Amino acid sequence: MSPGLAVFILLNNYFHDVDTAMLLASGLAMWAVIKNLDNNREEKVVEYFIDMYRSVARLAKFSLYWILIGGIPR
């Protein structure tokens, strides 16, 4: 195996594991925010939640795509 291929596989495995952790963390973060949103339904809080949801959903989608695509060579 060439050194370049070995480095590629090593980095791919590392980023695959990091993205798996990011997907789990984003799910747990959204769970915590949704749980606390039930207690406070002010308009500003709901707007902030929607903005946060969009950002976390984007991060979760990226992580999921990387897990699927990065899992091919793994």
C-alpha positions in Angstrom: 0.0 0.0 0.0 1.3 3.4 -0.9 1.9 6.0 1.8 -0.5 8.4 0.2 -3.3 5.9 0.2 -2.5 5.0 3.8 -2.8 8.6 4.8 -6.0 9.0 2.9 -7.6 6.0 4.7 -6.3 7.2 8.1 -7.8 10.7 7.6 -11.0 9.3 6.2 -11.5 7.1 9.3 -10.7 10.0 11.6 -13.2 12.3 9.9 -15.8 9.6 9.7 -15.6 9.1 13.5 -15.6 12.9 14.1 -18.7 13.3 12.0 -20.4 10.4 13.8 -19.8 12.2 17.1 -21.0 15.5 15.6 -24.3 13.9 14.4 -24.9 12.5 17.9 -24.0 15.8 19.6 -26.3 17.8 17.3 -29.1 15.4 18.0 -28.6 15.7 21.7 -28.3 19.5 21.5 -31.6 19.8 19.7 -33.3 17.4 22.2 -32.1 19.6 25.1 -33.3 22.8 23.3 -36.7 21.3 22.4 -37.1 20.1 26.0 -36.5 23.6 27.3 -38.6 25.3 24.6 -41.7 23.8 26.2 -41.2 26.0 29.2 -40.9 29.3 27.4 -43.0 30.1 24.3 -42.1 33.8 23.9 -41.8 35.0 20.3 -38.1 35.9 20.5 -37.3 32.5 22.0 -39.2 30.7 19.2 -37.4 32.8 16.6 -34.0 31.9 18.2 -35.0 28.2 18.3 -35.9 28.3 14.6 -32.5 29.9 13.7 -30.7 27.3 15.9 -32.7 24.5 14.3 -31.6 25.5 10.8 -28.0 25.7 11.8 -28.0 22.4 13.6 -30.0 20.7 10.9 -27.4 21.9 8.3 -24.6 20.5 10.5 -26.4 17.2 11.0 -27.1 16.8 7.3 -23.4 17.5 6.4 -22.4 15.0 9.0 -24.8 12.3 7.7 -23.6 12.9 4.2 -20.0 12.6 5.2 -20.7 9.4 7.2 -22.4 7.8 4.1 -19.9 9.0 1.6 -16.9 8.4 3.8 -18.1 5.0 4.7 -17.6 3.7 1.2 -13.8 3.4 1.4 -14.0 2.3 5.0 
